Amino acid sequence: MMKTEKNKTIAIVSAIIFFIGLATFNISGLGIVPVFIVVISFFTSLIHGWLYLSGHKETDVFTAYQDGAKTKAKALHSGFKGKAGKE
């Protein structure tokens, strides 16, 4: 069976829902519901597309955030360690 890539699938489904939301703007009985659909699906597609393209094919948003925070903490620690050694 083919291995599915979660972020790619979510990005594609969100893009499809985004275009469906754009198509529902002409239906007057829905009110502002299409606006919410378009905004949420756009940002979901954007975030998961970015995760897929950056190499986080199977991780979720929180895991990617934690990885970024760990990298930032390591960089700050090594920066302070280097400055403390020069004094």
C-alpha positions as CSV (number, residue, x, y, z in Angstrom):
1,M,0.0,0.0,0.0
2,M,1.2,3.5,-0.8
3,K,2.5,5.6,2.1
4,T,0.4,8.7,2.4
5,E,1.8,12.0,3.5
6,K,-0.5,13.6,6.0
7,N,0.4,17.2,5.4
8,K,0.1,16.9,1.6
9,T,-3.3,15.3,1.9
10,I,-4.5,18.0,4.3
11,A,-3.2,20.8,2.1
12,I,-4.9,19.4,-1.0
13,V,-8.2,18.8,0.8
14,S,-8.1,22.3,2.2
15,A,-7.4,23.8,-1.2
16,I,-10.4,22.0,-2.6
17,I,-12.6,23.2,0.2
18,F,-11.2,26.7,-0.4
19,F,-12.3,26.7,-4.0
20,I,-15.7,25.3,-3.0
21,G,-16.0,28.1,-0.5
22,L,-15.2,30.6,-3.2
23,A,-17.9,29.1,-5.4
24,T,-20.5,29.4,-2.6
25,F,-20.2,33.2,-2.4
26,N,-23.0,33.5,-5.0
27,I,-25.5,31.7,-2.8
28,S,-27.2,34.4,-0.8
29,G,-28.9,32.2,1.8
30,L,-25.6,31.2,3.5
31,G,-24.7,34.6,4.9
32,I,-21.1,34.9,6.1
33,V,-20.5,31.2,6.4
34,P,-18.5,31.1,3.1
35,V,-16.2,33.7,4.4
36,F,-15.3,31.5,7.4
37,I,-14.9,28.5,5.2
38,V,-12.6,30.4,2.8
39,V,-10.4,31.9,5.6
40,I,-10.0,28.7,7.6
41,S,-9.3,26.5,4.6
42,F,-6.9,29.0,3.1
43,F,-4.7,29.2,6.2
44,T,-4.9,25.5,6.8
45,S,-3.8,24.8,3.2
46,L,-1.0,27.4,3.6
47,I,0.3,26.0,6.9
48,H,0.2,22.3,5.9
49,G,1.6,23.1,2.4
50,W,4.5,24.9,4.0
51,L,5.1,22.0,6.4
52,Y,5.1,19.5,3.5
53,L,7.5,21.6,1.4
54,S,9.8,22.1,4.3
55,G,10.2,18.4,4.9
56,H,7.8,17.8,7.8
57,K,5.7,15.3,5.8
58,E,4.2,13.4,8.7
59,T,4.4,15.8,11.6
60,D,1.7,18.1,12.9
61,V,1.9,21.8,13.5
62,F,2.7,21.5,17.2
63,T,5.7,19.2,16.6
64,A,7.1,21.6,13.9
65,Y,6.7,24.5,16.4
66,Q,8.5,22.5,19.1
67,D,11.4,21.7,16.6
68,G,11.7,25.3,15.8
69,A,11.7,26.3,19.5
70,K,14.4,23.8,20.2
71,T,16.6,25.1,17.3
72,K,16.1,28.6,18.5
73,A,17.0,27.7,22.1
74,K,20.2,25.9,21.0
75,A,21.2,28.9,18.9
76,L,20.7,31.3,21.8
77,H,22.5,29.0,24.2
78,S,25.5,28.7,21.9
79,G,25.5,32.4,21.3
80,F,25.6,33.2,25.0
81,K,28.1,30.5,25.7
82,G,30.4,32.1,23.1
83,K,30.1,35.6,24.5
84,A,30.7,34.4,28.1
85,G,33.9,32.6,27.0
86,K,35.4,35.8,25.5
87,E,35.2,37.9,28.7
